[in-house]
Structures are given as structure tokens and as C-alpha cells.
Amino acid sequence: MRLLPSFVVLALGLLASANSFLSPYRVHERRGHTPVGWSYSRKHDSAAVIPLRFALKQSNIDEIGDYLMAVSHPESEGYGKHWTAGEVFKKFSPSVESIGAVRAWLEENGFDSSRAKLTRNRGWIEVQATVEEAERLLQTEYHVYGHETGQEHVACDSYHLPEHVQSHVDFVTPTVHFDAKISKRSGSSEGIGRSVGQPGNGASPKTTGEIQSLLNQLETCDEQITPICLRALYGLVYEPLAASKNSFGIVEYTPQAYLQSDLDMFASNFSEDLVGVAPYMVSIDGGYAQTEYTGFDYNGESDLDLEYGMNLVTAKQQVTLYQAGDMVEGASFNNFLDAIDGTYCTYDGGDDPTQDAIYPDPYGGGYEGPEDCGTAKPTNVISTSYAYNEADLTPFYTARQCSEYAKLGLMGVTVLYSSGDYGVAGNGGYCLTPDGTYSLNGTIFNPSFPGTCPYITSVGATQVNPNSTVYEPEGACEQVIYSGGGFSNYFAMPDYQKSAVEYYLTNYYPQYPPDIWNASGTSRAFPDIAANGANYVVAIDVSGAILTMVNDARLAVGKSPIGFINPTIYSAGFAGAFNDITMGGNQGCGTAGYTASPDWGTPNFPKLLAKWLLLP
């Protein structure tokens, strides 16, 4: 009986083989444009060997949204009854049928079991193939592309799979995917440490002018945001009661790193009990607080994330810093996800080597240990202020990663991502053109990812308007940065936000041609919430700190963490728990962007706390 699974795989493989002779090839993925900075170099050598990897489909993945709603919607009987990592793995593991179908197809094309290897986690099937073999197998042509930094990359414009195999494979690498450049919240000048594939290309100061002195009075919050400004804006007056049970995580990607001397300087002015206190660092794939390169481009954003985050949750609550990637390879969102959830290393084959850093470092000089997989416990709230352009990645790739955020939500984790800093434009102010390429003169809106994923909470940016005080309503951020936001081109509108988006489109319909934005009325809208993001503060960590304090109060009375918050904050029961933002917009792509409207706003901590404490 112990051999039964092998016989099942064999039978399924034979069945797939019998069908494959009649199965036509179909385009599986196609790349619409070459990313900014890359250009065609040459046809790839047909004798060169490339590591083909086939990412297997997950079981039950189409239902993951329903499972998540069952533990996240405030009216659900299962609210707060989060899953264990083991339950997540069991529910979504790839099927025996998928493994058998792909193996059989590969074997009939000359890749027997000695060449086609199922990875230990059962997520990938790997094949070392020559370019000639790969081109024949996938009905494509491989090219070498060069980047302005000198880096080279192997890719094709599109590839094909047999119809009977397509339903078992999410994507194949290397194919249409490029090393996506993860952008920190605001771009900076070119320099060391900002090569393609390394997240962390610096940030510009979010201020309207030079600081002449430390301003810490409420009367000057329109010029310089300090912790007391934020506490006044959002009513955050709270001392943790269950800090040992709670956790708040902030993610940084090497070479971005904090300097303890900077944290201490900030603390000496605004929170003396934090002088000398460092975040609890979790190193992922060789990540560390590097000091080889210093300056705002390398330390600014990480410093700000931690300075404000640690202050707002107070010295009583430890802050976890997830520092991902070494100085050579850097890291991607997926490398981080691997480390905090071992099940992700098996999901759809785990990492995509054309998007995600591979460890041990294949190029030498970097981290030589094993890739971290399930080695770091996820905190209750995780905030990240990096983002891709949605158009940088394929729908299959974004769907795969978005599903992982849903799995974290199932386990009770709140995942926050910045909505971006360039209004309706993409990173660096680039917009899309009709042929799918990027241009600073483009007119088509360029949404960010993961902000468009319906299973994360996207955080926009606001400002204390010039010559206004914290006692007056804020406006959408229009100083130095413009809050990212808009409508996804990949993801459908989730049910939890339909009522809010329908209201917006009915009363504030954007007067733009439908060919420059997704005017279908059926796509995911973002951001979900907002917080002050002007004059040096980081909106994502303000929101994270506030939600961490809500978790503290719930844990103190024996309740679960709030987990995925979107179904709750959009529900009728939470009406009035946010401060409406009705001024400003998020210009970009030659337009004024979208206009701020009621029902999109900043957190009111006392009201949110009271409402969440009433939930089970």
C-alpha cells in the first residue's frame, strides 16, 4: 500500500501522455514591453545551458479568498479563528495529478526522470536544458538583454505550453520575467548599491524645505511632522499591556540599513527611553545593518521607518526588523516571504530565479548559507514601504505572490504596503504608453504592486495642509510626493470594497478617457487607508504602529490579532472610524489624478480601538 502514490502518478502520467499528442500548444505568458533600463543585446547561444523551472499549480487556490473572508469578515462566525501554517500547507499543496502531467510531457520530449527533477518541496520541476532544447520545448526564442548597469539577463518575448499542461503550471522560468527593480518610496540619484534586482534605491527627504531647528510643537506640524503631531492627528495615546504577546515587524532590503547613532539622536529628542535601544533584527539570506555605505540614500528611509515606528509603539513594545538580502544579491519580496512562512517555499514552486535572489549566492562574494525558508516567525503586523510597478510583473507572478499574502492573512497577519509616491504614475514618475512601454511622457496610469493585491492593506499618504494645524482635516499628500492610488490592471475588485468604490465612481467619476485608466468599474481600487506621509514621516509605519496597538488591546483581553483588516474597515460597522480626506489629489501622467473623497481617510485610534474590542 505504501507504493500506491507512485502507481497513481504513473497512471496519471500515462493518461497525460496519451492526451498530449492531440493537445495543441497555446501562448502561456507574453511580455508586453522591455522594462526601463534594459535593451536587446543578442540572440542567446543555442548550446548554452539554462535552468528551466516549472512552477506547479496549487490546489484549492481559487477558493483562497473565500477562506480568508471566513476568518476576516466581522459578520462571519469564523472571525478571528485563524489557521495554522500546517493547515495552510495541507490545503494548498500541489496535486499528484499536476506533478504527473508535467513529468509525462517532459519525458515524451526527451527529459526523463534523470533530468526532470521534482524538488524536495514538491513545488518545482527542474530541468537543465540547452537553449536549443528549451526553445523547442516551449516554442520560443531566447535572447540576452543588457542593462545600463552592465548586468545581463536571459529572456524571451513569449512562450507556449500544450493545452493539457497549462492547467497544471503557473509559469516557467526563465522566460518573460525580468529582474524587477524594487523601488523604495521616493527615488534618488544613481549610485552604488542600486543595481537592478537589489531593492533599496534610496529615498528623498519628504520635506518642503530645510530644517532650521527641531520643531516639536503642535503649532508647526504643517512644516515638520514629529511623533507628537501624529499622536494628536490620530488620537494615539496608549501604553501597551500585552507587549510580550504582541509583535510589529518592519521590512528593509539591503543595502538600505539603519544606523544606531541616528536612532539614538532621534530618541534623545522625542523618546529618551529609546536611547540605546535597537530593533530585534531577523537576518534573512545574509541581511545585516551594513555600514559600508552611509548617507540618506542608504540609511534615510530605514532610519525613519524605525524611528517613528519604535516611538509610536513605545519602548515597551519590541519592534522586529526583517533585514533581507546581502550586499551582492539583494533580495525580493519572495525571499522575505520564504523566510517568514515555510509553506511559501513550496507554493507554485517557490522563488522565481529571474525575479528573486537565489541563495547560496551563485556569483560569489555574498551570503553562502542556505536560503532561509520558514526560519522567521511572522509578526502580527508587517509593514513594507517598497513597491514594484504592477506592469513590471506578469499576471501569473503577481497572482502567486498575492495568494501568499492571503495565506498570511489566514494565519492572522496584517500586511501593509505603501501605495507609492508618484500619484497615478509608476516608480520614478514613469507612465505607460499604448504599446506597453514606459515613458516619462506617457499618459496611461501605472499602478503599483503589491498595492493592487486585494489581500493586503494599501496605505496612501496625507499631509497637514500648509498653514493648517492638526486640529483641521488633512489633505492628500501633495508636497514632494503624491500619494499612489488608482485601479489595478490585473486584479478584480474584491466584494468587501464594492460598495465604497461604486459610491466613488457614482459621485466622483474621473473625467479621463477610458484608455488611460481602468474604467471598467470592476477592478481592485487602492489605497485602502492613509496616514501622514509628508515632511519626513512614513505613512506605512504610522498605520502599522496604530494597528499594533489595537492588537495589544485585543490580546490583553484574550482575543485574537486583527489579521487581514480590509473586510472589517470597509464594513458598515466601521463607518466613522476614519477621518475623511476630502482635499487634494494624486497627480501624474499629465493629469490631476484622482480626487480625494469622503470614506477614504486616516485612522482614528480611539474609535478603531473601541470597535475592534467589540468584535470576537
N, C-alpha and C positions, 0 to 999 in steps of 0.2 A: 504493500500500500504506500510505502514511502516513495516509490518511484512514480506514483500517479501523476504528479505535476509535470514530470518530464514527458510522459506519454501525451498529456493534454497539449503541451507546447508543440510536440511533434505533429499531432493530428491537426492542430490549427495551422501549423506551418505548411503542411501538405495541402490543406484546403486553400490557403492563400496562394500557394504556388500554382494550383490548378486554375485559379481565377485570374492570375496575373497575366497570362498570355492574351487574355481578351480585354485587359484593363488599359485604357488609353492614358497617356501622360497629360497632366494638367499643370499650368503655372501654379506654383505653391506660394512664392513670395516674389515681389518685384520692387526694386528700389526706384523711387521717383526722381531722385536727384543725388548729386555728389555733394557731401557735406562741405561747409565752408572750410577753406584751407587745404583741401585735397584736390589733386588733379591727376588725370590719367598719365601713366608713365610708359607701360609696355605690356605686351602680351606675356603671360606667365610661361615659364619653361615647362614644356609638356612632361619632362622627365622628373620634375621636382616632386617631392612627396609632401602632401598636406594631411593634417589630422581631421578627417571627416567625422562629425559627431551628429547623431540623430537624436533629437530630444523627444522622448516618448510622451504621449498624451496622458493626462491624469484622469483617474476615474472620478466620476461624480462632480467634476469641476464646474459643470453648467449649473449645478444647484448651490454653489458656494454662497451666492448672495442670499438665498433663502435661509440657509443655515445661519448666516451671520445676522440676518434680521431677527431670527428667532431668539437670539441672546442679546440683541441690541435695541430692539424697539420697546419703548416704555410701556406699551399696552400688551406686550407678549407675556404669556405665562412663564416663558423661559428666560425672561430678562435677568441678566447678571449671572446666569448659570453657564459659565464659560467652560470651554473644552480643555482637556489636557493635550500636551504635544503628541502623546501616543494616540489619542483619539483622532487627532487631525491626520496623522500619518496613515492610520488604518483606513480612513475614509477616502483619501485621495491618492493612494498608491497606484502606479500604472498597472494595467491589467495584463494577465498572461496572454490574452489574445493579441494585444498590441505588440508585445515582445515577439511572439511567434510570427506575426505577419511581416514585420520589418526584417527579421532574421531570414525568413524564407525568400523574400525578394532579393536581399543582398546575396544569398547563396546562389540563386539562379543567375546572378550577374557576376559570378566568379569570386565572391568573397565568402569563403567557407568559414566554419567556426574557429579556425586557427587565425583568421584575420579579423573577423567581425566579433568584437568582444562586448559582452554586456557588462557594464560597470558594476562594481560591488554594490552600489546603492540602487541598482536596477532602473536607473533613470535614463542613462545614455546607452546607445550602442555606438561603439567607436570603431573606425576603420582607418588604417594608414593606407592611403591611396596615392597613386601618382596623379598629377594634374590631368593627364590623358584619361585615366580611368574615371576620375571624378567627373570630368566633362561628359563622358559617355553615360555614366550612371544618372547624372542629374540633367542631362540635355542642356548644357550651359557652356560658357566660355569664361575662363578665369584670366583676370588682369592684375597687374601690380599698379597701385596708386601711390603717389608720393605726397607727403605733407610739407608745408612750408618750413617745418622744424627739421626736416630731413628724414623723418620716420617713413617707413614703407608699410603697405598693407595689401593683403590679397583679398580680392572680392570679385563678385560677378554682378551683372545687372539684374538677373532673374534666374530662377531655377525651377525645374519641373519634378514632379513625383507621379507615380502611377496612381490612378484614381482610387484603387483599393488600399493603397498605403497612406494616402493623405489623411484619412481619418484617424490614423494612429500616430502621426508625427506632428508636433507643433512647429518645429523649424529645424533646419540643418545649418551647421557652421563648418568652415567659413563659407559664407555665401554673400548675401546682400548687406549684411551688417557691417558697420564701421565702428572703430573705437570712438564712442561718443564722448565729447568734451563736456564734463560736468562743470557747470558754472556756479561759482559762489555768488552771493546775492547781487553784487554790482561788479562790473568788470574793471580791470586795471590794466596798466601798460604791460607790454610784453616783457618777459624776463625769465630768469632761471626758475625752474620748478613749475612751469605752466605748460608743459608739453601735453600733447593730445593723449587722452586716456588717464591723465592724472587730475582727479578732481581737486579743486583748490586753486583757482587762478586769481585769487586776491579779491579785495573789495575796496570800494572808495568810501571815504568818510561820508556819512549821511547827515550833513550839516549845511546850513545856509551861510555859514561864514566861519571865521576863525574864532576860537575860544580865547577870550582875554582873561578870564578868571573862572574859577569853579562856581557855577551858578547852581544853587540847590534850594532856591526858594520857589514856591508855587507861582509867584507872580511872573517868573521868567521861563515857564515851561514851553512857551512858543519859540524860544531861542535855543534852549538846551534841556533835553529830557534827562532827568535823574530819577532814581528809584522812588523818591517821594512824589514826583509828578505822576508816575504810573500808579502808585497806591491810591492817590487821590482820584485819578481818572476812573479807576475800575473798582474802587472800594475794597482793595486788598489789604485788609487788616486782620491778620490771622497768625496764630502761633501753633505750629504742628503739635499734634497729640499722639500720633502713631507713626513717628518717623522710622522706627525700626522695621515696620511692616511695609513701608512705602518706598517708592523709588522714582527718580526723574532722570532720564537719560538725554544727553546731547551728543550728536554725532559730528565728528570732524574728520577730514580726509587729509593725510599728509601730502604736501608739505605744510598745509595750514596747521598751526600749533599755537598753544598759549604760552605766555611767559609768566612765571610765578611772580616776578617783580612787578609786572603790570597789574596782576590781580591784587597784589598787596597794596599798590598805590591807590587803586580804586577803593579797596576796602577801608583804607585809612581815612578816606573822606566820607564814605557812605555806610560802612558797616564794620566797625572796628573789631567785632568778634570774629570776623572772617580773615583778619590779617594772619598770614602764615598757613591758612587752610587751602589745601589743594583738592581738586575733584578726585574721586576714585576712578583711576584710569583702567580701562579694559583695552589691552592691546589686541588688535585684530590684524592678522597677517603682517606682523612686523611693525605695526603702527607705534609711534612714540612721539613725545613732545620735542621735536627736533629744534636745535638752536643753531644749526649751521647757517641758516639764512634767517635774518630778522628784519623787522620793519613792518609797516602796516599791511603790505601785500601778503605777508606770511603770518602775522600774528593778530592783525586787527580784528577780523571777524571772530576768530576763536576766542580772543580775549573778551570781546563784547558779549558773545553768547554766554560765557561762563560768569562774567562779572554781574550781569543783570540777572541771569538765571539763579545763581547762588544767592544773591542778595534777596530776591523776591521769595524764595522758599525758606529763607533764614538759615543761620548756621546750624540749626537743629536738624535740618534735613540734608542728608548727604546727596550730592549730585554725582551721577556716573558719567564719565566721559568715555565714549567709544571712539578710540583713535584708530582709524583704519588705513592700512597700506604703508609700505615702506617708501623710501625716497626714490627708489628706482622704478618700481612698478605702479605705485599709487594704488588705488582701489576703486571699486564701483559700488553702487547701492547693493548689488547682489552679493559681493564679498561680505558686506556688513550683514546682510540677511542670512547668509550661510552661518555666520558665527553666532547669531542670537537664536537661530532655530535650526536644529539639525535636520528637520524634515525638509527644509528648503534645498538642502544639498541633493535631495533625491527628486525634487519637483521638476518635471519636464527636462530631466537630465542635469539639473544643477546649473552651473555657470556656462555662459556663452564666452568662449575664449576670445572672440573678436570684440566683445563689449566689456568683459570683466577680467581683472588681473588674475593671472594664473600663478599659483604657488605650489612647490618652491619656485622661486624666481628663475625662469629659464634663461635669462640673459646674464646672470652672474652679477655679483656686487650688491645684491639685495637680500631680502629675507629668504633663508634657506630651509626653514622649518616646514612642517606640513600645513596645508591650508586649514584654517580654523573652521570647524564645522560643528555647530552645536556646543561651542565652548563657552559662550557668554549668555547669561540669563537675561532675557529682555526685561527692561524696567516697565513700570506701569504706564508711563508716558515717555514717548521718544520723539524728539523734535530735530528736524534737519532743515537747514536753510540753503541747501544746494538744489539745483534743478537742471533737467535737460529741457530742450525743446521737444515737444511731442513728436514733431516731424523728423527728429534725428533718428528715431527708432521705428521699427516695424510694428504693425498691429499685433502680431504674434508675440513679439518680445515684450511689449507693454502689457499685454493681457496676462502673460506669465507672471510678471512682477506684481501687477495689480492683485492677482489672486493670492500672492504671498502676503500682501498687506491684509487681505481679508482673513487669512489664516491667523495672523497676529491678532486681529480683532476678535476672532473666535476664542482666542486664549486670554482675552481681557486687556489687550494692549491698545492704548490710544496712540495713533501715529499721525504726527503733524508734519506738513511740508509747506515751505514758503510757496506763494503763488507766483513769485518772480518780481523783478524790479523795473521792467520796461513796458508797463502798460499792456496793450494788446499785442505788442511786438515780442519777439523772442529774445534770447540772450544776446547782449551786445547791441540791441535795437534792430536786429535783423527781422525782416518780414518776408513772407513767401511771395513768389511770383506765379503767374499762371502755369509755367512749365515745371513748377515744383522746386525750383532753386531758391536760394536765399539772396536777398539784396537789401542794402540799407535804404534803397528807394522803392522797395516792394510795397504793395498795398494790401496784401492778404494777411489777415491776422494770424499770429503764430503762437498758439497756446503752449503752456509749459506742462511737463510731466515730471514727477507723479501728481502734480496738482489736479490733473484731469481724471485721475483714477477715482472711481466712486467709492472706494473702500478706505480712503484716507481723509483727513480733515485738512483742507487747504486754507492757509492763513494769508490774508491780504494785509496791506499796510495803510494806516491812517496818520493824521497829523493834527497837532494843536494848531489851528489856523493862525496866521500872522496877526499879532496884536489882540489875540484872544487868550483866554485863561482855561484852566482845567475845569472850570465850572460851566463852560459853554460847550456845545456839541462839537465834536471833531469833524474833520472832513477827510475825504480820500487823499492819500499822500500825493502831493504834487511838488515836493521840494527835493531836488536832487534825483529822487527815484519816483516812479509812477507804479502804483500797485498793479501787479499782474492780475489778469482775470479775463473771463470770457466763456467760450463754449468749446468743448472738445470736438476734434475731428475724428476721434476713434471710439469713444465710449458713449453709450446710450444714457439718457437721463434716468437716474435711479428713482424709484417710486417715492422715496422719502422727500424729494425736493420738487416734485411735480407741481404741487400747489403754489409754492413760492415762486417758481420760475414762470408759471403761467400768469401769475399776478404781475410779475415784472414785464413780461412780453405784452401783456394787455395794456398796461398803463405807461410803460416807458420803452416802447418798442424802438430799437435802434434804427435810425433813418439812414441806413447804409445799403448799397447794392448787395443783394444776396450772394454775389460771387466773391465777396471779400471776408465774409464771416459765415459761420454755420447757422443759417437762418431757418433750419428745419423745425426748430421748436421741440426736438426730441433728443437733444444731446446733453451730456453732462455739463452743468454750469459750475463755475468756480470763481472766486474762493467761497468758502462756507462761512468763515468768521473773519474778523480783522482785529488788529491791535496797533498801537502806535509804532510807526516804523521810520520816523523822521528824526533828524538831529541825534544821530549816533545810536539809537536804540534798535533792537532787533525784535520785530513783532512776533516771530515764531516762538521765541523763548519766553516772552511775556505770557503768551497764551499757554505755553507748556507749564509754566510755573503756577498759573491760576488753576489749571486743571489738576495739577499735582496736589494742590491744597484741598481741592474738592475730594480727591481720592483719600487724603488724610482723614478728613472728617467722616467719610463713609467707613473706612477701615477701623476708625476709633470706636464705632458703634456696631462692629461686626458684619458690615456689609461688604460686597464685592467692589473692585475697582469699576470705574465707569466704562472702560473699554472703548469700543467704537461709538463715538458720540453723535454722529450725523443724524440718525433716525430720531434721536431724542431732541436735539436742538432745533430741528425743523418741525417738531410736533406742536400741536395746538397748546399742550400743557406748558410749553416753554415760551410762549408768546410773552413779550415784555421783559424777558430776561437779558436782553441785549440792548445796548444804547444805539439807536438808529443813526446811521450815517447818511445824510441827505445832500451833502455838498461835495462838489468836485467830480472828477472822472479819472480815467486811466488812459491818457492819450498815447498814440503810437500809430505807426504805419500811415502817417499823414492825416490822421483823424483825431477827434477829441476822445475817442474810445467810448466806453460805456459810462453812463451817468449813474452816480450813486443814488440809492433809493431807500425808503423805509424797509424794514425787515432784513437789512444787511447791516451788521454792526459789530460793536465791540462788547466784550463780556462785562456784565455787571455782577461782580463776585457775590455779594450778599444774596441777590435774587437766585443766581445759579446754585449756590450752596443750599439754600432752603429747598429749592425744587428737587435737587438730586438726593437730598436726605430723605425726601418723602417717597422716593422710588424704592422698590425692594432691594 
